[in-house]
Amino acid sequence: MILIGFMGVGKTTIALKLAEVGNKNFVDLDDLIEKNKNKSIPNIFKDEGEASFRRYEYEALKEAVRNDIVATGGGIVEYPPSLDFLKQTSKTVIFLNADFDTLYKRIKNDTNRPNAIKPYEDLKKLYEKRNKYYTSVADIIVNNDDKLNEVVHKILHLKI
């Protein structure tokens, strides 16, 4: 399965728990990119720009699908080849969603997330734009209402 959704929705946390409970292997795309490029995500954005990062993210996605569970970055849907890949993959794509204000509280001023330092209104527009993409590629939508174990239980009991 591939978890998608906006920054701060809990993709990595939920993926880790799903992997642990289900005895599955897991990869976080941001971690894989940092390992492959030997550089932090903020430094990739700063030194090479978002366009380069999105290309690296696409390459990492193609590599990561060998794993049982993949947690993507929030902007994976911003790059058309990644969006197409998500539409065509045989893996189940799960869109984790939450209310924007909840997400904003989790991510504001997080310097490890280059897009999170944007003003509230800009982030809200980004959230709305990306949600259309997430919905277009998702096989399943699950709301993350801060009850980790309930969200994990819900996903584990999906017919996928």
C-alpha positions in Angstrom: 0.0 0.0 0.0 1.1 3.6 -0.6 0.0 6.3 1.8 -0.5 9.8 0.4 -1.8 13.0 2.0 -0.8 16.5 3.1 2.1 17.3 5.4 1.4 16.5 9.0 -1.4 14.0 8.3 0.7 11.1 9.8 1.7 9.1 6.8 5.0 8.0 8.3 3.7 7.4 11.8 0.8 5.3 10.5 3.0 3.4 8.0 5.4 2.5 10.8 2.6 1.2 13.0 1.1 -0.7 10.1 4.4 -2.3 9.3 5.0 -3.2 12.9 1.5 -4.7 13.5 1.4 -6.5 10.2 5.0 -7.6 10.1 5.5 -5.8 6.8 8.4 -3.9 5.4 8.2 -0.2 5.0 9.9 2.7 3.4 9.5 6.5 3.8 10.3 8.3 0.6 11.9 11.3 2.2 14.3 9.0 4.1 15.1 7.1 0.9 15.7 10.4 -1.0 18.0 11.7 1.8 19.9 8.4 1.8 20.2 8.2 -2.0 21.3 11.8 -2.3 23.2 12.0 1.0 21.5 15.3 1.6 18.6 16.5 3.7 15.3 17.5 2.1 15.6 21.2 3.1 19.1 21.3 1.6 17.9 19.7 -1.6 15.2 22.3 -1.8 17.7 25.1 -1.0 20.6 23.9 -3.2 18.7 22.3 -6.2 15.1 23.6 -6.0 11.8 21.9 -5.7 11.8 20.7 -9.4 14.9 18.6 -8.8 13.5 17.3 -5.5 10.3 16.2 -7.3 12.4 14.2 -9.9 14.3 12.5 -7.1 11.0 11.8 -5.4 9.7 10.1 -8.5 12.8 7.9 -8.9 12.5 7.0 -5.2 8.8 6.1 -5.6 9.6 3.7 -8.4 12.3 2.1 -6.2 10.1 2.0 -3.1 7.1 0.1 -4.4 9.0 -3.1 -3.9 8.2 -2.6 -0.2 4.8 -3.6 1.4 4.1 -0.1 2.7 5.3 3.2 1.3 4.9 6.6 3.0 5.2 9.4 0.5 5.8 13.1 0.9 2.9 15.5 0.8 3.9 16.9 -2.6 4.3 13.6 -4.5 1.2 14.6 -6.5 2.8 17.8 -7.7 4.9 16.0 -10.3 2.9 14.7 -13.2 5.1 11.5 -13.7 4.6 10.6 -10.0 0.8 11.3 -10.2 0.6 9.1 -13.3 2.6 6.4 -11.5 0.2 6.5 -8.5 -2.8 6.2 -10.9 -1.3 3.1 -12.6 0.3 1.2 -9.7 -1.1 -2.1 -8.7 -0.6 -1.1 -5.0 -3.5 0.3 -3.1 -3.2 4.0 -2.7 -4.6 5.3 0.6 -5.3 9.0 1.0 -5.0 10.0 4.6 -6.9 13.2 5.2 -7.5 15.6 8.1 -8.9 19.0 8.6 -6.6 21.7 7.4 -6.4 23.6 10.7 -5.4 20.4 12.5 -2.6 19.9 10.0 -1.5 23.5 10.2 -1.1 23.3 13.9 1.1 20.2 13.4 3.4 21.6 10.7 3.6 25.4 11.1 7.2 26.5 11.4 8.6 23.0 10.9 11.9 23.7 9.3 12.3 20.1 8.1 9.3 20.7 5.7 10.3 23.4 3.2 6.8 24.2 2.2 5.5 24.4 5.8 7.1 27.8 6.4 4.6 29.4 4.0 1.9 31.7 5.4 -1.4 30.2 6.6 -3.4 31.3 3.5 -0.7 30.0 1.1 -0.6 26.6 2.8 -4.4 26.4 2.8 -4.4 27.0 -1.0 -1.7 24.3 -1.4 -3.8 21.9 0.8 -6.9 22.5 -1.4 -5.0 22.1 -4.6 -3.3 18.9 -3.5 -6.5 17.4 -2.1 -7.9 17.3 -5.6 -4.9 15.3 -6.8 -5.0 13.0 -3.8 -8.6 12.2 -4.4 -8.0 11.6 -8.1 -5.5 8.8 -7.4 -6.8 7.3 -4.1 -8.3 3.9 -4.0 -9.4 4.6 -0.4 -9.7 7.7 1.7 -9.2 7.4 5.5 -9.6 10.3 7.9 -6.8 10.7 10.5 -8.5 12.2 13.5 -5.6 11.9 15.9 -6.5 8.4 17.2 -3.6 6.5 15.7 -4.7 3.0 16.8 -8.2 3.6 15.4 -6.8 4.7 12.0 -4.4 1.7 11.9 -7.2 -0.7 12.9 -9.4 0.8 10.1 -6.7 0.4 7.5 -5.9 -3.1 8.6 -9.5 -4.2 8.2 -10.0 -2.7 4.8 -10.6 -5.3 2.0 -7.5 -4.6 0.0 
